[in-house]
Amino acid sequence: MRKHFSIAIDGPAGAGKSTVAKAVAKALGAVYLDTGAMYRTMGLYMSDNGITGPERIASASAKPEVQVRFIGDAQHMVLDGTDVTDRIHTPEASLMASKVSAVPAVRERMVALQREIAQGQSVVMDGRDIGTYVLPDATLKIYLTASCEVRAERRHRQLVAAGKDEPYEKVLSEIVERDFNDAHRAVSPMRQADDAVRMDTSDMTEEQVVEAIVERAKAAIAA
């Protein structure tokens, strides 16, 4: 039995990675590390300080103090000593997160912090390049995907539930565009790791997906 283990869950937008990763972490008694929240925090810093453009963002990337704290089952983001967890889920923060994550200097700093966190405890992480770059030696790697249409339907339902009735066609178009951008970005493009288990969840329930991953994880941890 390993002292610490790491589960990497990658895949395209709308595949349900975060929801599944949280459930898997809970089932395995591990920490779920929301890497997206880390980039949102960096994006918030840049936004608050009026820093735009790749070059300026790169120059400022070492300035903010970014910390991840776990309080109970909740992950809190601390920026320069202030808890900003409630501020990083605005549309503005999301937009800036996308911009800063494309800057190599920011990614290098965030990846170093993610690896540091993974060294001291068992973790489950999800993203686009966890298994290929962040945790290349992860105990188990999963590539979670589904058809564009299914992912768009899921996202559309979420928006409707949140009171934002965006046309399905627009949501589908955004999913397709994001897939292309994620797969063709210059820094750590989205791709399936050679040793990852591919899971198409188009015809699976969330419970079935979680159960399948937990079963594989337990086998990998015990190996």
C-alpha positions, -999 to +999 in steps of 0.1 A: +000+000+000+014+034-010+018+061+016+005+088-007-011+084-041-022+108-069-050+105-094-049+126-125-082+133-144-078+151-177-102+158-205-121+184-225-145+211-211-178+198-200-167+162-195-176+164-158-140+163-145-144+185-115-176+169-102-162+134-107-128+143-092-144+157-060-165+125-056-135+103-062-113+122-037-140+119-011-144+081-017-107+076-014-101+099+015-078+122-006-077+159-011-093+173-042-071+201-056-090+226-077-062+237-100-085+261-119-090+280-087-053+287-085-053+302-120-084+322-111-065+336-081-036+347-103-061+362-128-078+381-100-044+396-089-038+407-125-073+421-129-072+440-095-039+456-105-048+464-141-021+441-155-029+429-190-010+414-220+012+383-219+045+402-213+032+423-184+015+392-169+048+372-171+067+401-155+043+403-126+038+365-121+063+362-093+048+391-072+016+378-056+017+353-027-007+325-036-016+299-010-039+269-009-055+261+024-078+232+031-105+239+058-125+207+063-134+195+028-132+230+013-103+245-006-096+281+001-075+304-020-054+331-002-039+360-021-014+381-004-028+371+030-065+376+021-090+348+015-103+355-020-123+322-024-156+341-028-141+365-054-126+340-079-158+327-094-170+358-113-170+359-151-142+384-150-120+360-129-128+332-154-118+353-183-085+364-167-078+328-156-079+317-192-055+345-202-029+340-174-029+302-178-016+307-213+015+325-200+044+301-194+058+319-164+024+316-146+020+280-155+055+272-142+048+288-109+014+271-105+026+237-115+054+239-090+029+247-063+006+218-074+035+193-073+045+205-039+010+200-026+009+165-041+042+154-025+028+157+010-006+141+007-029+120-014-045+141-041-070+140-070-065+167-096-084+174-128-075+196-158-061+195-193-025+184-187-023+169-152-013+134-164+009+146-192+027+174-175+018+183-139+019+147-124+036+125-151+041+098-124+005+098-111-007+066-095-036+065-120-044+086-150-079+090-164-089+107-196-125+116-192-144+126-223-179+126-240-192+137-273-194+174-280-232+172-282-235+155-248-211+179-232-230+209-247-263+195-233-248+191-199-234+227-199-267+240-213-287+224-184-263+240-159-268+274-175-306+271-175-305+260-139-285+291-131-311+313-148-289+318-180-308+304-209-281+305-236-291+289-269-279+253-271-263+260-305-242+287-290-230+265-261-221+237-286-202+261-307-182+273-277-174+237-266-161+229-301-140+261-302-126+255-267-117+219-276-097+232-306-080+259-286-071+236-257-057+210-281-036+235-301-023+258-274+015+262-274+020+255-237+010+220-225-018+213-250-046+190-240-040+154-250-044+119-236-014+106-217+000+074-233-007+055-200-041+070-192-073+051-191-098+066-216-134+068-204-162+080-226-190+091-203-216+099-230-238+070-219-227+068-182-242+083-151-220+103-127-223+075-102-211+049-127-181+070-137-171+076-101-175+039-092-154+028-122-125+053-113-125+044-076-123+007-085-093+013-107-077+036-082-079+011-054-063-015-076-035+009-086-029+020-050-026-015-038-002-026-066 
